[in-house]
Amino acid sequence: MKANDSFHIAVLPGDGIGPEVMAPAREVLARVEATTQNLRFRFTQAPAGAGHYRETGTALPEPTVRLCEETDAILLGACGLPHIRYPDGTEIAPQVELRFIFDLYAGVRPARLLPGVPSPIVGAAERGIDLVVIRESTEGLFASMGKGVVTHEEARETLVITRRTSERLFDFSFRLAARRKARGGRGMLHCVDKANIFRAFAFFRQLFDERAALHPEVTPQHIYIDACSAALVRRPWDFDVLVTENMFGDILSDLTAGLIGGMGMAPSADIGDKHAVFQPCHGTAPDIMGKGIANPTAMILSAAMMLDWLADRHDHPPAAEAAARIEQAVDRAFADGLRPTEFGGPDGTAAVAKAVLAALG
């Protein structure tokens, strides 16, 4: 149980539309703070991203890292701009650096179709979409970041899968599937891999099966990444929780976001044993920066995920209550006709924020 009812949150608005979507999320958090007993926040804002790199030569300054280490959670807007890159040509990505610094091995990417939101999948409105992709976030193919070898003739990157990280990832995934089952979910976990071709993925699957034996309350399933991709765009309602390697998860999480209205509807979290970062799945979208049309829904729902994680980590029911209130308010706003510009509607950033705040009461 947390010793007091105050949570210290590190706020990293980032680049592009990051600050634009962060502002409504802060407004929503202020509203639930004002209307929830025994729940208080202290926010400290810090720089990170491509803009800071352009000005100082550092994308993730040490004071920002220290702040993130000291706070209860990290709320991140979006970082990186295509025209600002490191000398090797790669983009600025403090969000990826934070995963490695704080060992945030579980990338949690929920995909839930909200009331009234259009989906490209026929039958989705009737059947519903409510699944979670869990992406291992510190190794896999991303373990090679900055370490690849490039010659005149060829380029090589190395995929890494370790027992320690995979076991923690699978235990986390089974616990999440069990928690969803307790709330009315299916209690099913798919291991998504390519074990029929690669020895590394056969090892990944072996470790999954070993941990499955320790979680009999959840039904374990296997599926290859290519078959999974096809199934997700035909019958996404057949899935509950999916766990996979870093690069596969990177791709699948964007695919599932496309099923529920777009990246602006997709929240996310990168979670470790002690620290966690909460941010929308989308990037900085410099093409719409400053136009007032960025969809802040994913950022608002990421803030709700943060509260849910804080409630679980600190045994703090008021935070869980506030998380549920935010999700319910977002659902009501969309059920009442909210239509962001992201999928052809008239509602920009301010309109989305106003509707959610009104639904909060």
N, C-alpha and C positions, 0 to 999 in steps of 0.2 A: 504494500500500500504506500502510495506517495506520501511523504511527510507533510506536504502542504498541497493546496489546490491550485498553485500557480505553475504554469509551464513556460519555460524560456524557449522561444522559437527563433532560429536563425533564418533570416529572409534574404534570399539571393535573387533579385528580380531578373538579372541577366541582360540579354540583348533583344533587339527586335520587338516583337509583341510581348516579350516576357513581362516587362513592367506594366503593360496595358492589361494583361489578364490577372496579374498579381493584385492589382488594386481592388477589383471586385471580390476576390477571395478574402482579402483582408477585411473588407466591409462585412462580408457574411460571417466571418469569425468574430468580428466585433459585435454583431447582432446576437449571435448565440451566447457570447460571453455575457452580454447585458441581460439576457433572459434565461440563463441557466445558473442555478445555485451552485456554489462551491466549484466554480470554474473560472480561472483567470489566466490571461496570457501576458507575456512580456516579449515584445518583438525587438530584435536587433538586426538592422539591415547591413549588408556587407557587399562589396563589389566582387564580381567574377564574370568572366566571359571575354568575348572578342573585343568589345569596346575597351575594356580595361587593359587588355593585351596591347591594343593599338597605342594607348596612352602611356603605358608603363613598361611594356615588354614582358608582363606577367599576367597570365590568364586567371590563376588561382593563387592570390597572394597568401603568404603565411598567416597574417592576422585573420583572414577569412577561414582558413583551415582550423586555427585554434578556436575561433568562435564556434564553428561547427562541432568541434570535439567537446566543447563545454556545454552546449545547449541540449535540450531534451529532444528536439527534432529539427529537421532542416526542410524549409519550404523553398522550392526553386522554381523560377519562372521558365525560362528557356535560354540556352547559351549557344553562341556560335553565329557567325555570319559568313556566307560563302566567299565573299571577296577579301576576308581577312584570314590568313592561313599561317601556319608555321612554315619555316624555311623548307621543310621536306614536302610541302604541298598538302599536308593533312589539315583538316579544319580544327578550330579551337573547340575543345569539348571538356570543360571542367566537370560536367556531370559524369563523364566516364572516369575522370581522375578521382572523383570522390568515391566511386565504387571501389577502386583499388586501395585508396588511402584508408577507408573505414571497413574494408572487407564486407561490402554489401553484396552478398552472394545471391540473394533471392530478388529477382526483378518481378514484381507482381503487376500484371497488366489485366485488369478486369475489362470485360466487354459485355455490357448489359444494354439491351435496346429499351430506351425510355418510351413512355406513352406518347403516341403521336409523332414519333420520329421516323422518317422514312428509311427503309433498308432495301438494298438491291436484291435481297433474297426473297423469292416468292414464298408466301406463307409465314414470314417471320413475324408479322404483326399478330397473327393468330397463335402461333406456336411459342413465340418469345425466344429471345437470345439472352442467356445469362451464364457466362463462362468466365474462366480466369486462365490466362496463359502465365505460367511461372517460368521465367527465363533466368538461367544461371548467368550471373552478371560479372564474374571476375576472371573466368578462364575460357575454356573452349577456344574458338578461333581468335577471340579478342585478347587472349594471353600473349599473342604475337604483336600486339599494337606497339609500334615503334621499334620492333626487333626484326622485322622482315628483312630478307636479304635480296637485293636487286642487283643483277649484273646486266651486261649488254645483251645476254642471250636468254635470261630467264629471271623469274621472281619467285620466291618461296616464303610462305608463312606457315607457322606450326600450330596445330590444334592441340590443346592440353586439357585432359580430364583427370582429376585426382580423386582418390578415394575420400579424403577428408572433406573436401568441398561438396562432392556429390552426396555423401551421406547426410550432411547438414541440409543440403537442398531438398533431398527426398523427404527427410523427416519434417521439414517445414511444410512441404507440399501436402504430405499426408495429414498433418495437423490442420491445415487450412481446409482440405476436403472434408475432414471430420467436423470441423466447425460449421461449414456450410450445410452439412447433413443435419446437424442439430437444429439449424434454422429452416429446415424444409428442403434442402438440396438433395442431390442424388447420391452423394457420398462415393464419387467415382474419380479416379485419377489415371489419366493416360500418360504413359511415358512415350514421348515422341523422339524418334532416333532414326538412324540409318544403319542398324546393327547387322543387316544382311550383307553389307559391303565393307564397312570399316571396323577394324578391331577395336578402335577407341570407343565406338558406339556400342559394340558388343559388351565391352567392359562397363560402360554407362548403364546398359540394360541389366547386366548381372548385379550391379550395386542396387539398382532399383528393386529388383526382385528380393534381394537380401533384406532391404528395409521394409518392403511390403509385408514380410512375415511378422514384423513387429507392430503392424497397424491393421489388425484384422477387421476393424470397423469400417474400413474403406475398401472398395472394390478396385483392384489394380487392373490396368489394361495396357496393351502394347499397340503402337501404330507407327508405321514408317512416315517420315516427314512428307514425302510426296503424296501418299494416300491421305494423310491428314489434311493437307492443303486442299485436295479435291473435296474431301468430306465436309470441310468447314464452309465451303461455298455452295454446298448442296443441302446439308442438314446440320446447321450449327447447333440446333437444339439437342442433338445427340451427345453433346459434350458438357462436362462439368468443370473439371480442373485439368489442365495439361501442363506437363513439366518437360523442359527441353534444354538443349545446349544453347550457348550464348547467341551465336549467329542465327541459328534456326529460330530462336525466340525473338530476335530482333525483327525478323521477317514476318513471323506469324502474328506478332502483336500489332503490326501495321495492317495486316490482312484483316484481323478481327475488328480493328477500329473501323475499317471500311464497311463492315457489316452493320454497324450501329449508328451510322450517320456521318462518320468522318473523324479525323484526328482531334478535332475540337470537342468531341464527346468522350474521349478516352483518357481517364486518369491513370496514374501509375505510382509505384513506390519501388525504391531499391532498399532492401532491408538486410541488416546483418544481425549479429548477436547482441550488439549494444546500440548501434546507430541506425538511422534511417533517413532517406531523402524522399520527398514527395513532390512530384512534378507532373504536368500534363505530358502525354505521349508526343505531342506535336513539337515541331521545332520553332525557330524564331520568326519564320514567315516574313522576311524583309519586304516582300512585294506588297503586303497589306499594312505594314507598320505605319502608325500615325493616322490611319484612315477611320479609326473608330469602329471597325467591322469585325475585329478578332472575336472569336467565340470563347468566352471565359469558362464555359461549363466544365471542361476537363480540369481546369485549375481549381474550380470550386469543389469538384468531387475529389480531387487529390487532397484538398484540405480536410474533407470529411474522412478520407482514408487515414490521414495523419491522426485525427482525433480517435479513430477506432483503434489504431496501433498504440497510441498513448494510453488509452483506457485498458487495453489488454496488458501492456507492459507494466503499468503502475497500479493495476486493480482499481481503476477510477471510474465508477459508473456514470458520473456526470459527463465525462468526455464521450462515453459511448452513447449517451442520450443525445448529446449535441450532434454527433456524427449522424445518427439516425434522422434527426430533425432536418439536417441539411439535405440528405438524400431524398427525404420525403418532400421537401420544399421544391427541389429540382424536378422531381416527378410531377408534382402538381402544376408547376409553371409550364412544363411542356404539354401536359394533358389539357391545359387551358388554352393552348394554341400558340405558345411561344415558338417562333421559327427563325433561328439564326440565319444570317446571310450565307453561312457555310454551305447550307443545302437549299439555297434559293429563296430564303425568306427575307423579310424586311428588317429583322431585329439585329442591331449591332451590339457592341460591347455593353454600352450603358443600358440598353433595353433589356438585355439578358439579366444583368445584375439587378435592375429594378424589379423584374418579374420574380426572381428568386427571393429577393428581400421581402417583397410583398407576400409571397407564399409562406415565408417564415413567420409572418405576423408581427 
